[in-house]
Amino acid sequence: MQVNVIKSIGRLFNRVCYTLENISVHNRRNVTQGFIEKSYVISRRVAPPHQRTFTGRVLLGSFYFWNIFKKRGEKEETPEDKLIMTIKRSILCVQRGELNKAEQMLHLALRMAQDLQSKDGITYIYDVMANLALEKGDFEKAEKLFVNVMQRLFGDGFKENHIKMLHISSKIAHMAGLQGNLEKARQGFEWTLQKLEEKVHLPDVDEELQDLRELWGMTKNWYGQTLLELNKLSEAKQCFLNAWEVFNEIHDQINEDALMLLNNLGVVCMRLGEVSAAEDYLRKAITLSKEFPDFVEANVFKANLGLVYLQQGLLQKATEICSLSWRLSKKAQNERAVEQADYCLEQIKKLRETNKT
């Protein structure tokens, strides 16, 4: 099988990765402290399906350029061709949001790979299945599949600090955080980051240095969200700044992942009482989001900015932008954004009543 066919599947995986975080990550938790206890940090994986960034690139298919099969010269359709086509179709189902159909096709692909006794192919499909379970929010299933993949990789001689292993370690830690197991998440992130930071200083890593930096940035972003939940605000801010630095280092234009990072920075600055910086980050996120007309999360940014204005005592500006957020969120049927706008408007109402007394 031609290597470029495998790479084309990898590119398909990359384009749908961010759909995954977006749904399963998916039960976003509120930031809980003081006045802004419901300012959302949106860990959207930080990238839509049509763009790959450090936060989303590795989510679906950690082995995005695996050479599963040996190069073949036959022109007729082979069993390997059929397997690859089945995998590609499953990815297209993910793109269309047909997740159950995608899962069915992956099970079919798994049986085909088993019939072919393709050890690497089986491992690859298990990895895709794990990421699909992550998207669907089935964290228990996803973790079991990821552990299975790691065991298979260990059996193939992969070391614990191999980038494929570290991809999976980061995602397992992320899932722990999403489920509220913050201590497990913290330990997982710290271990992964330590291994990544050691690895970039090893000789002969030039070819994968960008991938390592990208994974480091993604892990920093996720770790920042866990630290925010643990109320370690200064550390969380530093993680988001690290992630932002890597994003700008690797990418030459803004995408939706970048908007999410700007929101995260705005939220953590708001909780730190750095309202001027929070306003700058959120206003920047809102302005840049205009380049993405279908990006409904911008309405959450507006509600968060309204809370910043409220902290500054700017009730009229807070009312205007939170009301706008509410109207746009209703129109877009974005429940999370509606909830955030409602919270902002409730806080404005309470403050007005307090000022009357």
N, C-alpha and C positions, 0 to 999 in steps of 0.2 A: 504494500500500500504506500502510495506516495506520501512523503513527509508533509508536503504542503497541504494535503487534505486534512491531516491531523491539525496543522496550524490553523486552518480555516475554522475548524470546530472550536479551537481555543479562542479565536476572535469572537465567535458567536457567544461562547461562555462569558467573555469579558463584557460584551454589550448588555447582557442581562443580569450581571452580578448585582447591580445596584437596585434592581427591582427587588431583590431578595431582602436586603436589609430593611428596605423601606416598609415591607409588610410585616415581617416577623419582629422586627426590631421595634418594635412594631407595636408593642404595647408600651409606648413611651411613658415614663414615669415623670411626675412633676418634681420640680425643684422645690424643696421644702425648707424655707427659712424666712421668717419675718414677713415683711410686707410683700415680698415677691415670691411667696411660696409656690405659686403656680406658674412661674415662668418656665416655659419648656426649653429644655436642651434637646434638640432634634438630632439624633445620632444617625441620621439618614445615611446612611451608607451612602453614603455620603455620596452616591453618584447615580444619575439616571442611566437607563440602559444604553443610551446612545453615546455615553462618554465613560471613559475609564479613568479613575483616579486612584490615588494611593489608598483611599479608604474603601473603594468598592471593587477594585480590580481583582482581588484574590477571593472574593466571596463565593463565586460559583466555579468550582473546578480549581482546586489549588494547583493542579498539575496542568496548567493551561497550555503548555507546549510539549506535552509528553509525546514521544515517538512510540506509540503503543505497538505498532506493527512494523515489521521489517519492510523495506522498500521492495516493491514488486513491479514487474514489467508487464503483467498480463493486462490486456485491454478489456477482456470480458469481465462481467460482474462476478466478484468472488464473495465468499462468505464474509470476509473482512469488509468489503465494500458495503454489504448489507448492514453489517453492524454499525459502521460509521454513519450510514444514512439514518439508521434508527436513532442513534444518539443525537444527530443534528435535528431530527424531527422533534425529539423531546425538548430540545432547547428552544425551538420555534414555538412549541406549546407554552413554554414558560413565558416567552415574549408576549404571547397573546393572552396571558393570564389563565390558561387552561392547565392549572397545576395538577389536578387529578389525572388528566390525560397524560401529562408529562411523566407523572410517576408510573403510570401503567406502561408507557413506552420504555422507561428506564428498566423496569422489571423484565420486559421482553429483551432489551439489550443485554441485561445481565445473563439471562439464559443462553443467549447467543454466544456471549463471551465465554461462558462456562463450557459450552459445546466445543468451542474452538480451543479450549484450554489456554486461553490468553490471560496469563497471570496479571500482567500489567493492565490489560483492558478491564479485568474484573475490579482491580483496585481503583482504577480511574472512575468507573461507574459508581462504585460505593461512595467515592468522594462527591460526585455530583448529587447522588441521592441524599447524602448528608446535608449538603447545602440547600437542597430543595426542602428538606425537613426543617431546616433553619428558617427558610422563608415562610413556611406555613406555621411557624411558631411551635412546632413539635420539638421542643428542646431536648427532651429525654431521648427521643429517637435519633435526633441529630447527633447528640453526644455519643451514643452507642456506635453509630456508624463512623464517626470521626475516630473513635478509639480503635475500631476495627481497621480502619485505613492505616493508622499509625502502627498497629501491630504488624500489619502486612509489610509496611515499609521497613520496620525494624528487621523483619525476617529476610528482607531483601538486602540488608546491610546498610541501610540509611542510619546515620548518626542522629542523636537528639537535637543537634544544632543545625541540621540541614534545613534549608529555607522552607521546604515542604512541611517538615515537622513544625517549624515555628509558625507557619501560616495557621495550621490547625490548632496549635496551643493558644494562639491569640483569639481564635474564634470560640474555643471552649471557655476561655476566661470571659469573653464578651457575653456568651450565653448565661454564664453564672451571674454576671451583673444584671442582665435583663430579668432574671428570675429572683433578684433580691438577695442572692448569696454573695454579698459584697466582699466578705473576707476571702472566699475562694477566688473571686474575680481578682482581688488585689494581688494575692499570691501568684496567680497565673500570669497576670500582666507583668509583675516585677521579674518573674523568672524569664519570661519571653524577652523582655527588654534587655535584661542582663545578657542573655545569649546572643541577641542581635548586636549589642554594642561590643561584645567580645569578637564576634565574627567579622565585623567590618574592619577590624584591625589585623586580621589574619592575612598572610600572603596569598596571592593568586585569587583574590575575590573581585578583581576589577570587572569581570564580565557580568557578575550578578550584583554589583554594588548598588545600582539604581533600584533593583528589585528589593534589596535589603533595606535601603533608605525608605522606599515606598511602604514596605511592611512596617517599619519602625514608626513612620508617621501615622499610619492607620491605627497601630496599637496605642500610640500616644493619645490619639483622639478618643479612642474607646476608654482608655485608662482615665483620661480626664473626666469622662462622664461618671465613672465609678467613684473617683475622688470627690466629685461634686456631691454625689449621694452621701458620701462619708463626711461631708462638710469640711473637707480639706481644700479650702477655696484657693489659697495661694498656689498649692501644688497643682490643682486642677487647671488653673490659669496657665501655668508654665507648660503643662502638657498640651493645651490647646495652641499655645504660641509655637511650641515645637512642631506640632502638626501643620500649622499654618506656614511655617518656614519651609517645611519639606514640600508642601503643596506648591508653593511659589518657586521652589528650586526645580521641580520636575515639570510643571505645566506653565505654558506661556499664555494661557487665557483662563478666564473665570468660567466655572461651570457650577452646577447645582451643589456639588460636594463642597465647593468653596463657600457658597452661601450658607450652608449648614454650619460650617466652622465659624464663620463670622457671627452667626446667631449664638453659637456656644460661647464665644468670647464675650459677646454682649451680655449674656445671662450671668456668666461668672463675675464679670466686672460689676454688674448691677448688684449682685449679692455681696461683693466686697465693698460696696458703697462708692465705687469709682464711677459715678453716674455720667461724667463727661465722656469717659472712654466707652462706657456702655452705649451711650447715645451715638457716638461715632461709628462703632461697629454695626449697630442695628440699622442706622440710617444708610450706611454703605451697603449692607445686605439688601435692604429694601430697594435702593436705587438700582443695584446690579440685577436684582431679580426681574426687573422690567424687560430684560433681554430674553426672559423665559416665560412667555405668556401663560403657559399651562402649569406653571409652578405654583401650586396652591398653598404650599407651606409659607409663602411670603406673607400670608395673612396672619400666621402665628408671629412672624417677626413684627408686624404692625402692632399686635396686641402687646408684645413684650416692650416695644418702644413706648406704648401708652403707659405702661407701668413705670418706665424710667421717667417720663414726664410727670407722673404722679409723685414720684420720689422728689422731684424738683419743685413740687408745688404748682405745676403748670396745669391746672385743672381743665381749662378750655382746650388746650392742645391735646391733653390726654383723652378727653371726651371725643374730640373730633376723630382722632386716629383709631380709637377703640371702636367707635360706632362704624367707621369705615370698614374696619376689620370684620366686625360682626356681619355687616351687609354682604360683603364679598364672600365671606365664609359660608353664609347661608346659601348664597347663589351657587357656590361651588360644591355644596353639600359636604363640606369638610367638618366633621363633627369635632375633631380635636381643636381646630381653629375657632369654631363657634364657642366651645367650652372656654378657651382661653380668653376670647373677647368678652364673654359673659362675666368671667372672673374680674377682668379689668374694669368693666362697667360697674360691677358690684362694689369694688373698692373705691371707685370714684364717688358712687352714691353714699357710701359710708363716710367718706371724708367730708363730703358736702354737709351731711347731717351733723357731723361732729363740729364743723365750723359754725353751724347755726347756734349751737348751744353755748 
